[in-house]
Amino acid sequence: MVRFQIGPRPPERLDKALARDVPEEAALSRSRLARLIDEGAVRVNGAVARGAKARIAEGDTIEIRVGEAVEAAAAAQPIALDVVWEDDDLIVVNKPAGMVVHPAPGSPDGTLVNALLHHCGDSLSGIGGEKRPGIVHRIDKDTSGLLVAAKSDRAHHGLAAQFEAHSAMRHYLALVHGVPDAADPRLRGLSGVSFEAGNILKIATQLGRHRTDRQRQAVLASGGRHAVTRARVVESFGTPGQAALLDCWLETGRTHQIRVHMAHAGHGLIGDPVYGGRRRLSARALGPGGAAALAAAQAFPRQALHAATLGFTHPVSGALLSFEAPLPADMAGLIETFRLKSE
Protein backbone atom coordinates (compact mmCIF):
# COMPACT_ATOMS: atom_id res chain seq x y z
CA MET A 1 0.00 0.00 0.00
CA VAL A 2 1.29 3.46 -0.96
CA ARG A 3 -0.35 6.33 0.93
CA PHE A 4 0.34 10.06 0.53
CA GLN A 5 -1.33 13.45 0.11
CA ILE A 6 -1.54 15.67 -2.93
CA GLY A 7 0.69 18.72 -2.65
CA PRO A 8 0.01 22.41 -3.37
CA ARG A 9 -1.35 23.57 -6.74
CA PRO A 10 -1.75 20.12 -8.29
CA PRO A 11 -2.61 19.45 -11.93
CA GLU A 12 -6.38 19.06 -12.32
CA ARG A 13 -6.21 15.50 -13.67
CA LEU A 14 -5.63 12.59 -11.31
CA ASP A 15 -3.06 10.82 -13.49
CA LYS A 16 -0.90 13.93 -13.80
CA ALA A 17 -1.18 14.70 -10.09
CA LEU A 18 -0.13 11.17 -9.20
CA ALA A 19 2.83 11.31 -11.57
CA ARG A 20 3.96 14.51 -9.84
CA ASP A 21 3.36 13.58 -6.19
CA VAL A 22 3.73 9.81 -5.85
CA PRO A 23 6.68 9.12 -3.51
CA GLU A 24 9.86 8.38 -5.41
CA GLU A 25 10.56 5.28 -3.33
CA ALA A 26 7.29 3.76 -4.63
CA ALA A 27 9.00 3.50 -8.06
CA LEU A 28 5.74 3.76 -10.00
CA SER A 29 6.04 4.92 -13.60
CA ARG A 30 3.36 6.92 -15.43
CA SER A 31 2.30 3.84 -17.40
CA ARG A 32 2.12 1.73 -14.24
CA LEU A 33 0.03 4.41 -12.50
CA ALA A 34 -2.32 4.52 -15.48
CA ARG A 35 -2.83 0.76 -15.28
CA LEU A 36 -3.44 0.91 -11.52
CA ILE A 37 -6.11 3.59 -12.02
CA ASP A 38 -7.81 1.43 -14.67
CA GLU A 39 -7.69 -1.57 -12.33
CA GLY A 40 -9.42 0.33 -9.53
CA ALA A 41 -6.33 0.15 -7.33
CA VAL A 42 -6.27 3.91 -6.66
CA ARG A 43 -8.48 5.52 -4.00
CA VAL A 44 -8.99 9.25 -3.45
CA ASN A 45 -10.17 10.12 0.06
CA GLY A 46 -11.29 6.53 0.51
CA ALA A 47 -13.29 6.25 -2.74
CA VAL A 48 -12.12 4.36 -5.83
CA ALA A 49 -10.86 6.83 -8.44
CA ARG A 50 -13.24 7.25 -11.38
CA GLY A 51 -10.57 7.41 -14.04
CA ALA A 52 -7.40 9.16 -15.12
CA LYS A 53 -9.26 12.43 -15.77
CA ALA A 54 -10.85 12.59 -12.29
CA ARG A 55 -10.54 15.96 -10.60
CA ILE A 56 -8.03 16.25 -7.79
CA ALA A 57 -7.33 18.89 -5.14
CA GLU A 58 -4.57 19.89 -2.75
CA GLY A 59 -4.62 17.79 0.42
CA ASP A 60 -6.53 14.84 -1.09
CA THR A 61 -5.41 11.54 0.43
CA ILE A 62 -4.29 8.97 -2.09
CA GLU A 63 -4.08 5.22 -1.46
CA ILE A 64 -2.57 2.94 -4.11
CA ARG A 65 -2.81 -0.81 -3.67
CA VAL A 66 0.22 -2.27 -5.41
CA GLY A 67 0.17 -6.06 -5.79
CA GLU A 68 3.17 -8.33 -5.67
CA ALA A 69 5.16 -8.59 -8.89
CA VAL A 70 4.03 -11.56 -10.97
CA GLU A 71 6.29 -13.92 -12.86
CA ALA A 72 7.21 -12.84 -16.39
CA ALA A 73 5.50 -14.50 -19.35
CA ALA A 74 8.87 -15.30 -20.95
CA ALA A 75 10.56 -18.46 -19.67
CA ALA A 76 13.81 -18.41 -17.73
CA GLN A 77 16.47 -20.35 -19.64
CA PRO A 78 19.98 -21.38 -18.48
CA ILE A 79 21.89 -19.50 -21.19
CA ALA A 80 25.46 -18.45 -20.44
CA LEU A 81 26.00 -14.71 -19.99
CA ASP A 82 29.16 -12.59 -20.02
CA VAL A 83 28.34 -10.41 -16.98
CA VAL A 84 30.47 -7.27 -16.80
CA TRP A 85 28.80 -5.70 -13.73
CA GLU A 86 25.94 -6.56 -11.42
CA ASP A 87 24.41 -5.23 -8.20
CA ASP A 88 20.96 -5.21 -6.61
CA ASP A 89 19.56 -2.74 -9.14
CA LEU A 90 21.17 -3.36 -12.51
CA ILE A 91 23.24 -5.70 -14.63
CA VAL A 92 25.61 -4.97 -17.53
CA VAL A 93 26.30 -7.77 -20.01
CA ASN A 94 28.48 -8.23 -23.06
CA LYS A 95 25.97 -9.64 -25.56
CA PRO A 96 27.31 -12.01 -28.23
CA ALA A 97 26.44 -11.54 -31.88
CA GLY A 98 23.50 -13.70 -32.87
CA MET A 99 21.52 -13.24 -29.65
CA VAL A 100 18.15 -11.45 -29.86
CA VAL A 101 17.41 -9.11 -26.95
CA HIS A 102 13.61 -9.56 -26.61
CA PRO A 103 11.41 -12.59 -27.34
CA ALA A 104 9.38 -12.05 -30.51
CA PRO A 105 7.30 -14.20 -32.88
CA GLY A 106 10.39 -15.13 -34.88
CA SER A 107 12.55 -15.62 -31.78
CA PRO A 108 10.33 -16.87 -28.94
CA ASP A 109 13.20 -18.06 -26.77
CA GLY A 110 16.98 -18.16 -26.53
CA THR A 111 16.98 -14.38 -26.07
CA LEU A 112 18.84 -12.12 -23.67
CA VAL A 113 15.64 -11.66 -21.67
CA ASN A 114 15.29 -15.45 -21.24
CA ALA A 115 18.89 -15.62 -20.08
CA LEU A 116 18.50 -12.70 -17.65
CA LEU A 117 15.37 -14.21 -16.11
CA HIS A 118 17.35 -17.34 -15.27
CA HIS A 119 20.51 -15.55 -14.17
CA CYS A 120 18.81 -12.92 -11.97
CA GLY A 121 16.12 -15.20 -10.54
CA ASP A 122 14.65 -13.89 -7.28
CA SER A 123 16.84 -10.77 -7.39
CA LEU A 124 14.36 -9.23 -9.85
CA SER A 125 12.13 -7.01 -7.70
CA GLY A 126 9.64 -6.26 -10.46
CA ILE A 127 9.44 -3.88 -13.41
CA GLY A 128 5.94 -2.51 -14.00
CA GLY A 129 4.46 -5.15 -11.73
CA GLU A 130 6.21 -8.06 -13.46
CA LYS A 131 9.37 -9.90 -12.46
CA ARG A 132 11.40 -9.15 -15.56
CA PRO A 133 14.56 -7.26 -16.50
CA GLY A 134 14.00 -3.65 -17.55
CA ILE A 135 15.52 -3.21 -21.01
CA VAL A 136 16.01 0.50 -21.69
CA HIS A 137 18.06 0.21 -24.89
CA ARG A 138 18.72 -2.50 -27.45
CA ILE A 139 21.38 -3.61 -29.86
CA ASP A 140 20.65 -5.58 -33.00
CA LYS A 141 20.74 -9.37 -33.01
CA ASP A 142 23.95 -9.48 -35.01
CA THR A 143 25.64 -6.61 -33.18
CA SER A 144 27.81 -7.62 -30.25
CA GLY A 145 28.63 -5.66 -27.12
CA LEU A 146 27.48 -3.91 -23.99
CA LEU A 147 23.91 -3.58 -22.78
CA VAL A 148 22.54 -2.54 -19.38
CA ALA A 149 19.28 -3.85 -17.90
CA ALA A 150 17.45 -2.82 -14.73
CA LYS A 151 16.56 -5.30 -12.01
CA SER A 152 14.26 -2.93 -10.08
CA ASP A 153 11.65 -0.30 -10.88
CA ARG A 154 13.72 2.48 -9.33
CA ALA A 155 16.70 1.61 -11.52
CA HIS A 156 14.48 1.24 -14.58
CA HIS A 157 13.09 4.77 -14.19
CA GLY A 158 16.52 6.31 -13.74
CA LEU A 159 18.12 4.48 -16.65
CA ALA A 160 15.19 5.17 -18.96
CA ALA A 161 15.42 8.90 -18.18
CA GLN A 162 19.12 8.95 -19.08
CA PHE A 163 18.65 7.16 -22.37
CA GLU A 164 15.67 9.37 -23.21
CA ALA A 165 17.77 12.47 -22.48
CA HIS A 166 20.67 10.98 -24.51
CA SER A 167 23.03 11.49 -21.57
CA ALA A 168 24.29 7.89 -21.55
CA MET A 169 27.61 7.42 -23.36
CA ARG A 170 27.66 4.79 -26.09
CA HIS A 171 30.61 4.15 -28.39
CA TYR A 172 30.64 1.50 -31.11
CA LEU A 173 33.48 0.09 -33.18
CA ALA A 174 32.50 -0.38 -36.83
CA LEU A 175 34.42 -1.77 -39.78
CA VAL A 176 33.27 0.06 -42.91
CA HIS A 177 33.91 0.27 -46.63
CA GLY A 178 36.19 3.17 -47.52
CA VAL A 179 37.66 5.83 -45.24
CA PRO A 180 35.57 8.92 -44.35
CA ASP A 181 37.60 12.07 -44.98
CA ALA A 182 36.74 15.76 -44.86
CA ALA A 183 38.66 16.19 -48.14
CA ASP A 184 36.27 13.90 -49.98
CA PRO A 185 34.18 16.19 -52.28
CA ARG A 186 31.42 13.57 -52.44
CA LEU A 187 30.75 13.92 -48.71
CA ARG A 188 30.79 17.73 -48.76
CA GLY A 189 27.65 17.80 -50.86
CA LEU A 190 25.74 15.07 -49.08
CA SER A 191 22.62 16.04 -47.14
CA GLY A 192 23.08 15.92 -43.37
CA VAL A 193 26.81 15.15 -43.56
CA SER A 194 29.48 17.48 -42.23
CA PHE A 195 32.86 17.38 -40.50
CA GLU A 196 33.87 18.81 -37.15
CA ALA A 197 37.36 19.66 -35.88
CA GLY A 198 39.67 16.67 -35.83
CA ASN A 199 38.18 15.13 -38.99
CA ILE A 200 35.16 13.93 -37.03
CA LEU A 201 32.33 12.89 -39.31
CA LYS A 202 28.89 14.14 -38.21
CA ILE A 203 25.70 12.77 -39.73
CA ALA A 204 22.45 14.46 -38.69
CA THR A 205 19.25 13.39 -40.48
CA GLN A 206 15.70 12.27 -39.95
CA LEU A 207 15.29 8.50 -39.68
CA GLY A 208 12.13 6.48 -40.13
CA ARG A 209 10.59 3.42 -41.74
CA HIS A 210 11.51 2.80 -45.37
CA ARG A 211 8.54 3.63 -47.60
CA THR A 212 8.43 0.27 -49.37
CA ASP A 213 10.32 -2.09 -47.03
CA ARG A 214 8.87 -1.81 -43.53
CA GLN A 215 11.65 -3.98 -42.07
CA ARG A 216 14.23 -1.34 -42.91
CA GLN A 217 15.00 2.17 -41.68
CA ALA A 218 15.85 5.00 -44.04
CA VAL A 219 17.05 8.60 -44.13
CA LEU A 220 13.98 10.78 -44.73
CA ALA A 221 13.63 14.26 -46.18
CA SER A 222 10.83 14.96 -43.68
CA GLY A 223 9.07 13.17 -40.84
CA GLY A 224 10.69 10.40 -38.85
CA ARG A 225 12.87 11.12 -35.84
CA HIS A 226 15.99 13.26 -35.59
CA ALA A 227 19.19 11.22 -35.36
CA VAL A 228 22.82 12.28 -34.90
CA THR A 229 25.88 10.04 -35.27
CA ARG A 230 29.54 11.03 -35.02
CA ALA A 231 32.52 8.95 -36.09
CA ARG A 232 36.29 9.18 -36.27
CA VAL A 233 38.77 6.96 -38.05
CA VAL A 234 40.73 4.71 -35.70
CA GLU A 235 42.63 2.84 -38.41
CA SER A 236 42.51 2.59 -42.19
CA PHE A 237 43.40 -0.32 -44.46
CA GLY A 238 44.56 -0.59 -48.06
CA THR A 239 45.87 1.98 -50.56
CA PRO A 240 43.94 4.07 -51.29
CA GLY A 241 41.78 3.58 -48.21
CA GLN A 242 39.71 0.48 -48.83
CA ALA A 243 38.28 0.05 -45.36
CA ALA A 244 38.39 1.68 -41.95
CA LEU A 245 37.83 0.90 -38.31
CA LEU A 246 35.64 3.67 -36.91
CA ASP A 247 34.80 4.82 -33.42
CA CYS A 248 31.12 5.82 -33.69
CA TRP A 249 29.16 7.49 -30.93
CA LEU A 250 25.50 8.30 -30.65
CA GLU A 251 23.87 11.57 -29.71
CA THR A 252 20.52 9.83 -30.24
CA GLY A 253 19.59 6.16 -30.26
CA ARG A 254 17.40 5.15 -33.19
CA THR A 255 16.80 1.73 -34.69
CA HIS A 256 19.75 0.69 -36.92
CA GLN A 257 21.09 4.25 -36.60
CA ILE A 258 24.81 3.64 -37.22
CA ARG A 259 24.13 1.16 -40.01
CA VAL A 260 21.76 3.51 -41.84
CA HIS A 261 23.87 6.63 -41.32
CA MET A 262 27.10 5.04 -42.50
CA ALA A 263 25.33 3.64 -45.57
CA HIS A 264 23.92 7.12 -46.24
CA ALA A 265 27.47 8.49 -46.19
CA GLY A 266 28.60 5.80 -48.64
CA HIS A 267 30.57 3.91 -45.99
CA GLY A 268 28.32 0.94 -45.30
CA LEU A 269 29.38 -1.63 -42.73
CA ILE A 270 31.29 -4.66 -43.92
CA GLY A 271 29.08 -7.73 -43.69
CA ASP A 272 25.82 -5.77 -43.40
CA PRO A 273 23.28 -7.72 -45.50
CA VAL A 274 20.66 -4.95 -45.34
CA TYR A 275 22.47 -1.62 -45.56
CA GLY A 276 25.93 -2.63 -46.78
CA GLY A 277 25.41 -1.11 -50.22
CA ARG A 278 27.11 -1.78 -53.52
CA ARG A 279 30.60 -0.65 -52.56
CA ARG A 280 33.18 -3.40 -52.98
CA LEU A 281 36.72 -3.95 -51.74
CA SER A 282 39.63 -4.40 -54.15
CA ALA A 283 42.06 -7.25 -53.57
CA ARG A 284 44.77 -5.34 -55.45
CA ALA A 285 44.29 -2.19 -53.35
CA LEU A 286 44.55 -4.26 -50.18
CA GLY A 287 48.13 -5.09 -51.10
CA PRO A 288 50.08 -8.32 -51.58
CA GLY A 289 47.91 -11.27 -50.65
CA GLY A 290 44.87 -9.01 -50.64
CA ALA A 291 42.77 -11.77 -52.15
CA ALA A 292 42.74 -13.53 -48.76
CA ALA A 293 41.63 -10.34 -46.99
CA LEU A 294 38.93 -9.81 -49.60
CA ALA A 295 37.68 -13.36 -49.16
CA ALA A 296 37.57 -12.92 -45.37
CA ALA A 297 35.53 -9.73 -45.71
CA GLN A 298 33.12 -11.28 -48.20
CA ALA A 299 32.58 -14.27 -45.90
CA PHE A 300 32.02 -12.17 -42.76
CA PRO A 301 28.58 -13.33 -41.58
CA ARG A 302 27.20 -10.20 -39.90
CA GLN A 303 27.46 -6.43 -39.78
CA ALA A 304 30.89 -5.62 -38.33
CA LEU A 305 29.59 -3.59 -35.39
CA HIS A 306 30.42 -3.85 -31.69
CA ALA A 307 29.05 -1.84 -28.75
CA ALA A 308 32.44 -1.27 -27.14
CA THR A 309 31.87 1.40 -24.47
CA LEU A 310 28.91 2.17 -22.23
CA GLY A 311 28.76 4.87 -19.58
CA PHE A 312 25.97 6.23 -17.40
CA THR A 313 25.15 7.45 -13.90
CA HIS A 314 24.04 4.69 -11.54
CA PRO A 315 20.31 5.41 -11.15
CA VAL A 316 20.32 4.63 -7.41
CA SER A 317 23.79 5.38 -6.01
CA GLY A 318 24.57 8.30 -8.34
CA ALA A 319 28.04 6.90 -9.12
CA LEU A 320 29.46 7.44 -12.60
CA LEU A 321 30.00 4.07 -14.29
CA SER A 322 31.88 3.25 -17.48
CA PHE A 323 32.45 -0.14 -19.08
CA GLU A 324 34.45 -1.44 -22.03
CA ALA A 325 34.11 -4.71 -23.94
CA PRO A 326 36.96 -5.94 -26.16
CA LEU A 327 36.31 -6.74 -29.79
CA PRO A 328 34.85 -10.22 -30.29
CA ALA A 329 37.05 -12.79 -31.97
CA ASP A 330 35.38 -12.55 -35.40
CA MET A 331 35.87 -8.78 -35.75
CA ALA A 332 39.34 -8.87 -34.24
CA GLY A 333 40.33 -11.63 -36.65
CA LEU A 334 39.01 -9.74 -39.68
CA ILE A 335 40.88 -6.59 -38.66
CA GLU A 336 44.08 -8.56 -38.19
CA THR A 337 43.67 -9.99 -41.70
CA PHE A 338 43.39 -6.46 -43.08
CA ARG A 339 46.46 -5.37 -41.14
CA LEU A 340 48.57 -8.24 -42.44
CA LYS A 341 47.57 -7.68 -46.03
CA SER A 342 47.76 -3.87 -45.89
CA GLU A 343 51.41 -3.66 -44.79
Helices and strands as residue ranges (DSSP letters): E 2-5, H 14-21, G 24-26, H 30-38, E 42-44, E 47-48, E 61-64, E 70-71, E 83-86, E 90-95, H 112-120, G 121-123, E 130-131, E 134-135, E 144-150, H 153-164, E 169-177, H 185-188, E 193-196, E 200-209, E 217-220, E 225-237, E 243-250, H 257-264, H 290-298, E 305-313, E 320-324, H 329-342
